[in-house]
Amino acid sequence: MQIDYLGFLFFPIFGFGFILYFLPSIIAFARSKRDSASILILNLLLGWTAIGWVIALIWSVKTDVPVISR
């Protein structure tokens, strides 16, 4: 009787990696950021690079500056 450990561990590791990859986008949508769609696009297209992921993360946790309307 052989237990398939690879199949058992695939989904938790894949799910954790998926959440970690899109963490900046998740934070942006949770905080209702004004530029959350732009953060999602940056995260989707350049998140595989470490620089793109860090920029998206910093952008998502940065506070929005109020817009002054005239």
Backbone hydrogen bonds, N-H to C=O, Kabsch-Sander energy under -0.5 kcal/mol:
donor,donor_aa,acceptor,acceptor_aa,energy
5,Y,3,I,-1.3
8,F,4,D,-1.2
9,L,5,Y,-2.0
10,F,6,L,-1.2
11,F,7,G,-0.7
13,I,9,L,-1.6
14,F,10,F,-2.7
15,G,11,F,-2.6
16,F,12,P,-2.3
17,G,13,I,-2.3
18,F,14,F,-2.2
19,I,15,G,-2.3
20,L,16,F,-2.5
21,Y,17,G,-2.4
22,F,18,F,-1.9
23,L,20,L,-1.0
26,I,22,F,-2.4
27,I,23,L,-2.5
28,A,24,P,-2.2
29,F,25,S,-2.4
30,A,26,I,-2.1
31,R,27,I,-2.0
32,S,29,F,-0.7
33,K,28,A,-2.4
36,S,33,K,-1.1
39,I,35,D,-2.2
40,L,36,S,-2.1
41,I,37,A,-2.2
42,L,38,S,-2.5
43,N,39,I,-2.7
44,L,40,L,-2.5
45,L,41,I,-2.7
46,L,42,L,-2.7
47,G,43,N,-1.0
49,T,46,L,-1.2
53,W,49,T,-2.0
54,V,50,A,-2.2
55,I,51,I,-2.5
56,A,52,G,-2.2
57,L,53,W,-2.2
58,I,54,V,-2.7
59,W,55,I,-2.5
60,S,56,A,-1.8
61,V,57,L,-1.6
62,K,58,I,-1.3
69,S,67,V,-0.7
